[in-house]
């Protein structure tokens, strides 16, 4: 099958019609159900982990740190390694970027959906996953990133405009609404002794602000992003 790159580029950069209001709302409801249903969450939480570690990696690169690689684990935890000063603003920014990254990506997705660039959203996601793949340093991480990218690619390449729109809205809703859950789970992990090396605890040692304060900050950012994204996505919100 011959692929016309000009047609592909036009489709990616062009705009698509907004789906019916019911599709937008059902996509949000479906995202909530996937987040709340534990069997689904155990699998899909890996998407949030990819975004989380991607946030660390992006912040490290922006602050001039040398990226050594990213590891993703089957328990949906992850680790981003970078070389540079162990203290200072760069390290603080790198550590602080993880929990808020999925929310910020979700808001970016809202902006693309709002301008009608549904296909651009899907292909931008594939591009970011391709960059992430270059940083992965373990087999499970490769499988996780490639699997996620494959799902997005198949739906964006073979799916109808309606399917692409439904998946695009589901994906963005999921990023926005799922982002607060790992933050809400963090205090329980810390009480159980499994979160002593969490981002919040490392930031507490670097800044003097208590780990609980960082958890509250992460929670405030993710909840605010979810509220703002929902306001822009919900069809009748602009009339209120």
NORRAZI-V357072 format. One line per field, one symbol per residue. ss: DSSP state (@ for helix, = for strand, . for the rest). phi: phi as a letter, one per 40 degrees, with the letter a starting at -180 (. if undefined). psi: psi as a letter, one per 20 degrees, with the letter a starting at -180 (. if undefined). Layout:
ss = ???
phi = ???
psi = ???
This chain:
ss = ....@@@@@@@@@.......@@@@@@@@@@@@@@@@.@@@@@@@@@@@@@@@@@@@@@@@@@...=======.....======.....@@@@@@@@@@@@@@@@@@@@@@@@@@...@@@@@@@@@@@@@@@@@@=..@@@@@@@@@@@@@@@@@@@@..@@@@@@@@@@@@@@@@@@@@@@@@@@@@@@@.......@@@@@@@@@...@@@@@@@@@@@@@@@@@@@@@@@...@@@.
phi = .cbcccccccccccbbcccddccccccccccccccccddccdccddcccdcdcccdcccccccgcccbibbbbccgcaabbabidcbgdcccccccccccddcccccccccccccgccccdcccccccccccdcccbacccccccccccccccdcccbccdccdcccdccccdcdcccdccdccccdcccccgcbcbcdcccccccbgcddccccccdccccccccccccdcccdccccc
psi = pppohghgghggirqqqqrqhhggghggghggghhhogghhhgihhghgghghhggggggghjjqophrpppqijjrrpppqpapirrhghggghihghighghhghhhgggghjjmghhgghhggghhgghhhipjqghgggggggghggggghhgiqrhggggggghggggggghhhhghghighghhhjjijhkrgghhhghhhipqhhhhghggggghhgggggghghhpgjhii.
